[in-house]
């Protein structure tokens, strides 16, 4: 049932968010990792010597020279399960089965753009065809798009469609007819000269690595066979697309897919969707996707840390547009200033937009303890996330009947993540609880009344007694014979 639900309802939204080329590359990467897993298992089963043979790699780099995002043979399945959970949450909220929901999903998604990796420093470059993009930044260095490689030559290359970024490890493309360069470190010249003097034979060069077995990029799968996200950009694979894959630990943009799913599958009830992103890092992928749609029924608002060389180096200026709000915050921003920025910029934008569904890219890495050295970029507290949740729930109650879906994004210190997520869920439950019924007038507590007084009280209220008591004045009055 879940597979049918995924194919019939979820995948159309996925295809309208991400390009067909990116989905095919992600599928091919996971397929190559699965083949490596099978080869590794077979080699371990047939090993008869104590010497361990080199094993094929089980993960593949997706993010080029930055090397911050990898994929294994089950990564695409995990990403689709995360998207499936988010879409199920949308169904439950819109159909009235729940007031709000919190999707604890991994991998996160707000850094994944239309083609996976976005153009650093400019989210507006996604609106241009890939062939017209003037420069590409790979690992902080610009790469020009001059003299593109023909698609036919690329298909003949033994490394065409490789699951990595099409580079040797230093960002340079692999020429046609050559295998990937070995990752063994080069032998130093001093050692070679010393070996010549001692009469030692020169060690043989290591054999080149064989390219992984996988279909070329031109072959489309069922996941990306028909894509509405930038069709002209995905029509022909070019060298410029090779390094445009996952980034920032993200494979599929969960919140953007949830927004598109709500607009497609619940068009009668949801016509406008607002996305609030309070992750520490700017959601450059979500902004790129929302910009590529070119519509006015999706709002993206982000509060994030920003300084020079701080990942992902986007959203560094204050932007206040009808469907885009970027609020960069400096290092060490205290909780009161963070909440003041939320009230000053995000709340008025949501009030003016009046959404039918509110989505949260809920990252907890802005907490003061969520950093490797326990000194967070923005020093938020657990109470800060409780206050943010209460503000978001109030916005949802004011405009969309309380419809609020929260999706987990960043958060890497497990102790801080546990405390922040618990506070977030507790506040969501508190906001979803129905209001208590109006207090009824309560009778005073039971009193110990003597029997004689109790009979007198009962006699005074009995209707028959009341009738005779009404005749008592007439009976006591003197009558003339």
Buried (B, 14 or more C-beta within 10 A) or exposed (E): EEEEBBEEBBBBBBBBBBBBBBBBBBBBBBBBBBBBBEBBEEBEEEEEEEEEEEEBBBBBBBBBBBEBBBBBBEBBEBBBBBBBBBBBBBBBBBEEEBBBBBBEBBBBBBBBBBBBBBBBBBBEBBEBEBBEBEBBBBBEEEBEBEEEBEBEEBBEBBBBBBBBBBBBBEBEBBEBEEBBBBEEEEEEEEEEEEBEEEEEEEEEEEEEBEBBEBBBBBEBBEBBEEBBBBEEBBBBBBBBBBBBBBBBBBBBBBBBBBBBBBBBBBEEBBEBBBBBBBBBBBBBBBBBBBBBBEEEBBBBBBBBBBEEEBBBBBBBEEBEEEBBBBBBBEEEBBBEEBBEBBEEBBBEBBEEBEBBBBBBBBBBBBBBBBBEEEEBBBBBBBEBBBBBBBBBBBBBBEBBBBBBBBBBBBBBBEEBBEBBBEBBBEBBEEBBEEEEEEEEEEEEEEEEEEEEEEEEEEEEEEEEEEEEEEEEEEEEEEEEE
